[in-house]
Amino acid sequence: MSRKYRPAEPPAEVVGSELDLQSCKADDFVRRVRNNDQRGLSRVLSMVENGHPLASTILHSLFAPERLCLTIGITGPPGAGKSTLTNRLIASYRRHGNKVGVIAVDPSSPFSGGALLGDRVRMQEHASDPGVFIRSMANRGHLGGLSGTTRDALEILAAASYNPVLVETMGVGQAEVEIASLADITLLVLVPGLGDDVQTMKAGIMEIGNIIVLNKADRPGIEQLELSVNASLDLIPDPADRPPVIRCSAQTGEGIEELTDAIGNYSASGTGRKAIALGRTMLILNSIIREKGRELARTLIMDRYGSIEEAIESILEGETTPYRIGEMLSGYLNNKRENENECKRD
Amino acid sequence: MDRKIRILIGKPGLDGHDRGAKYIARALRDAGMEVIYTGIRQTPDAIANAAIQEDVDFVGLSLLSGAHNHLFPEVARLLADKGGSDIILFGGGVIPEEDIPGLKEAGFKAIFTPGTPATEVVDFIEQEIQTR
């Protein structure tokens, strides 16, 4: 039996050297992300964060809304133990053999624009584990508890086949609820000692938890907290909508198993793959409409006045008002619609 | 493009004195940089991994225990292994004058000893980022 000559496979591309990162094209980056090449993956995350010219081409290629990737949001006030809890969840999913991605958001300074990103301190034990990818992001002035590109970073980690991806928000107050639309499951982390039962009745953050985690359960005040949270949840009309409440201590690990079981139950019972794909697509399209809409409006104002500063000057000189400029923009849209209708009639 | 300078501040080895590392981290934050602080008692491998995942421009190591001649070059070696030889390294802490040339040879662009004003570190970074 003769063996047929087969040409050797072309040598695999050398990955990881900084030189070819400089000259990389969009599809090189796409391939690096899909291959989970750490240097390429982290560089793509930066490109997206910085609005690099190739970023949207890369995101376009990686976009796959029906991809299976469970996204778990972890939110709550500063110091509630979100990072420590994230650390426990990483360990738990690693034991099940999952590759875990983490995006941890911390605030940028409103004054210097700098940031101190300290969430990794609580996740040290996973720093050498090749099955865990942790990325810290500064919110860079974005409101809502996340950064403006967290949603894109999530797509990228999903494309590198991390599953689940844990998204830890900044410490939030009462109304930073953006995570609820981004994550498949949102864990709201509460701790004893932060206020009376009126706090748990307020609208906003209290409404977004799919699972409510009462952390630091070894601390005094936990009974009171559980009572007031449950009293607040008693008012939800449909018992099916009532989120489970789980006591735990991220510090000692107590209650973590109950929590991961609750996450498992929720994602098994919850919305199907189609619904998640729909939600994810809506979220991305809506934020693109918001961003591009702003850009479009700015461009129209600049076309008319030269620059935003000059528009402000003519307002201050009494020639126009911000509302008149608003009307101008609406007028532009109406004209455009009329023109399109005429074209259709022709 | 809105590019921020990203810096990892890490403490390798068993030394738990992090006052200096935190002071520098805070000063760099106030200079408008994004600082990833990894905490104390890190292995060189953990620091190098974190630097790659965070796509930092700089890694700054702080050590007061005397193990710098072993741990600093080890971080440099692991970083290069993981494809991060372009990341600029600097160090600080209780480091004798005679050890500095060796550390520079191992790839450390600058070593800042006790008493260095924070502005000197900021200036160093702002100057070095031009080369990237």
Interface residues (C-beta under 8 A of the other chain):
Chain A: V15 G16 S17 E18 Q38 R39 S42 R43 L45 S46 N50 G51 H52 P53 S108 S109 S112 G113 G114 A115 L116 L117 G118 R120 V121 Q124 A127 S128 F133 I134 R135 S136 A138 R140
Chain B: M1 D2 R3 K4 R6 A25 R26 L28 R29 D30 A31 G32 M33 E34 V35 I36 Y37 T38 G39 R41 Q42 T43 D45 A46 I47 N49 A50 I52 Q53 E54 D55 K82 G83 G84 S85 D86
